[in-house]
Structure formats: structure tokens, C-alpha cells
Amino acid sequence: MGVFSSLKNLFNKREAKRSSTIKSEKQPGNSKKSSISTIQSNVKSVSSKGTVSSPSSSSKQFASANSGYTFQYRDGRRYHTDNEVAYVLPNDDDEADRVHEQHWILRAALECNYHAPVTKLLEEGITVLDSGCGPATWAFEMGETYPRSKFHGIDASCVFPEDIKPANVEFVIGNVAKHIPYPDSTFDYVHQRLLFLGLTDSDWESTLKELYRVLKPGGYIDLAEPDVQSLLTAGPSMFTLQTTLSNMSKARGMVPKIALELEERLLKAGFENPVVRRVDIPLNHSGKIGELLWGDYKHAYMNIRPVMAKSNPEFADENVYRDFIDKCGEETKQNKGCLGWVAVYAQKPLN
Ligand SMILES: C[S@@+](CC[C@H](N)C(=O)[O-])C[C@H]1O[C@@H](n2cnc3c(N)ncnc32)[C@H](O)[C@@H]1O
């Protein structure tokens, strides 16, 4: 079975499990009285002391009242409840599906899943951390491709598959900016992608400090983020959309230009030998990848509409906002706009 079909199978099983769980939950998003509520999930794969649990011990924790992972619903969308996590996107199935598809689009556009020179090490068998792993498409694909290596995913939300997964992939819940629940020098390779709407300025500093701590001397770190500023020149509507995104993320302490600061921040955190790769990916033109990337881009912007509307009240109306994004799509098609993708890898010094 190919990687894609086996993943699809796993995700279908996950969907079936999730929808039966959701049916048994009373969804507060449908309630007329309140658009905000919290629901406790029965999953958590990290103990309250922050140690990693095996799948069997995590199932035991289902019964513990203290181990429940909580969700909150706003206007029918599900979000994390951790006040210390700045992440603005939902963590429901619709968003998980988007992130899942985004992985395949990026892989096709970049023609790789990582940039650090770790292929031989992965083949031989190393220990890898995927920081902010999301629904874990990267970790799954890497786990299947490199069966001798062990992959650990960490995410603030319980969006990863809990029990149907390759044997060499494990997950924990955690805020990477606070504490990564592994001892010093655990990992040979650390990967982190698409956290630009999740980490504040100071979170970036503390996250890189944590990633440095858990990486072995000589180990590689691989970061990748979109340069959303690259679309400012794609047209007047795009300019407004990107400026709203920048204002929204700055208002929340985030760093809209983070893709352009990765190298400098890695050096500041103590890493060495940084290597930068930039790829400008066509957005809504020049073939299938451009078309698919636009689909993902539009989907992502629809999913952040509630926070975008806080910076630009015109976006409060879903139809107005959708039409506006469609206009952005036309502009980037006409003007051949590209989304800059920046990947930087570096090493923890040997001593
Ligand atoms: C856009 S998704 C990307 C997922 C994955 N890295 C990928 O590229 O497919 C961002 C993920 O980062 C997670 N995240 C955001 N802030 C975080 C934090 N402080 N600690 C851990 N995870 C975080 C979110 O919960 C979300 O699942």
C-alpha cells in the first residue's frame, strides 16, 4: 500500500472515530445561548508530570479526571483552551484536513520533506522531534519512509491520531514555548514547520531555547515558515489582506516577518552553520501546484476570519470576506504572485 493510501486509511479511521465522539458530545457551537464553551476530551498522551506515556498507559489516563484535554467551541469551530498558547486557528477536523492537504502541496512544491542533510542518519535510525506536529502528516510519512528511526510529535492541541499510527511514531501534548517534556540531548534531529500563527516574539526565543536543549550536540534543527510579506505586491486587495494579517498577528505579539528572521534567531539561540533555502511558490497560476496552493491559502484565510475581523471589521461578514479573498485570488493569478517559502537548517555545536 502506498504512503498516501495508507495515510488516507488511517485518517478515515480517525474521522469515523471522531465523528462518533462528536455525535455523543453536545456541541455548544449550536447553542443559541452561548457561542463559547469547553468540552473535555478523553485523550492525553503526556502525564501531568510531563513524562511520555505509552499508548497503553495513555488509555488508562482516560479515566483520570485530571488528565482530560479540553476543547472550547466558538461559533461552531473548535479551539484549544491553553491561555498561554497564542495559536489562532481552530483545531477541528476541517482544519486538520486542511493541514493534511497542505503537507502534500508543500511536498510537491518543494520536492522534499526536509532540508537538513539527515537522509543517511534517518535511514540508519535516529530519534526525531516534530515540534508543533499538528495532525502529524509529516511525522506519519517520515515514520513510514524511515522505519529504523523513531519520531516524536508534540503539539499544544490533541489533533494527532492517538492510537492508529505507525509503531515508530509517538505523540505528546505540550506547549513548546514553555517546556518540551524530554530530557536534554534526546534528539538527533528536530523539525518545526508553520508555527508563525502560533508563537509570539518571546515564544520564539523560548521555543528555540527548548529545541536547543533537547537536541544532541551536533544534531540538526530544520525550520520552515512562509514569507507572507512576499504577497504585499500581488495587488491592492492582497495588500489589504496581508496588512490585516500583519496587524492581527502583531496585535497578538507574533512576528509576521518571522520567515526572514529564522537564520538570525537560530544563531542567537546558539545554533551554528545555518543554511537558508528560499522557494517562491506560484499562488493561483502556472499549473496544478499554484492552483492547489491557492485552495489551501483560501481555506486557511477563511479559518482565521474571526481574528482577522478583529483587525478589520469589514471581514466580520463571511460572504464579504469570501468575495474579498476571491478578489485576492484573481489578483495573484493576474500578477503572478508567489508565496515565499523559507527553510533554514542549522546545527547544535558539538561542544
Ligand atoms: C499550521 S499547523 C502545522 C502543523 C505541522 N507542523 C505541519 O506543518 O503540517 C500549526 C500547529 O502548531 C501547533 N502549535 C501552535 N502553537 C504551539 C505551541 N506553542 N506549542 C505546541 N504546538 C503549537 C498548533 O496546535 C497546530 O497544530
The ligand as a Tripos MOL2 file, in Angstrom:
@<TRIPOS>MOLECULE
LIG
   27    29     1     0     0
SMALL
NO_CHARGES

@<TRIPOS>ATOM
      1 C1         -0.4170   25.1070   10.8360 C.3       1 LIG1
      2 S1         -0.2540   23.7790   11.9470 S.3       1 LIG1
      3 C2          1.2050   22.9860   11.2550 C.3       1 LIG1
      4 C3          1.3110   21.5410   11.6170 C.3       1 LIG1
      5 C4          2.5770   20.8350   11.1060 C.3       1 LIG1
      6 N1          3.7700   21.4500   11.6300 N.3       1 LIG1
      7 C5          2.6370   20.8170    9.5890 C.2       1 LIG1
      8 O1          3.4710   21.5120    9.0300 O.co2     1 LIG1
      9 O2          1.8280   20.1050    8.9920 O.co2     1 LIG1
     10 C6          0.4250   24.5360   13.3980 C.3       1 LIG1
     11 C7          0.3700   23.6270   14.6010 C.3       1 LIG1
     12 O3          1.1760   24.2150   15.6300 O.3       1 LIG1
     13 C8          0.5570   23.9620   16.8650 C.3       1 LIG1
     14 N2          1.0360   24.9430   17.8460 N.ar      1 LIG1
     15 C9          0.8610   26.2800   17.8120 C.ar      1 LIG1
     16 N3          1.4540   26.8500   18.8750 N.ar      1 LIG1
     17 C10         2.0110   25.8440   19.5970 C.ar      1 LIG1
     18 C11         2.7500   25.7970   20.8070 C.ar      1 LIG1
     19 N4          3.0390   26.9040   21.4810 N.pl3     1 LIG1
     20 N5          3.1650   24.5830   21.2640 N.ar      1 LIG1
     21 C12         2.8690   23.4630   20.5720 C.ar      1 LIG1
     22 N6          2.1610   23.4470   19.4300 N.ar      1 LIG1
     23 C13         1.7430   24.6180   18.9470 C.ar      1 LIG1
     24 C14        -0.9280   24.0970   16.5640 C.3       1 LIG1
     25 O4         -1.7160   23.4590   17.5540 O.3       1 LIG1
     26 C15        -1.0190   23.4570   15.1890 C.3       1 LIG1
     27 O5         -1.3400   22.1030   15.2800 O.3       1 LIG1
@<TRIPOS>BOND
     1     1     2 1
     2     2     3 1
     3     2    10 1
     4     3     4 1
     5     4     5 1
     6     5     6 1
     7     5     7 1
     8     7     8 2
     9     7     9 1
    10    10    11 1
    11    11    12 1
    12    11    26 1
    13    12    13 1
    14    13    14 1
    15    13    24 1
    16    14    15 ar
    17    14    23 ar
    18    15    16 ar
    19    16    17 ar
    20    17    18 ar
    21    17    23 ar
    22    18    19 1
    23    18    20 ar
    24    20    21 ar
    25    21    22 ar
    26    22    23 ar
    27    24    25 1
    28    24    26 1
    29    26    27 1
@<TRIPOS>SUBSTRUCTURE
     1 LIG1         1 GROUP 0 **** ****
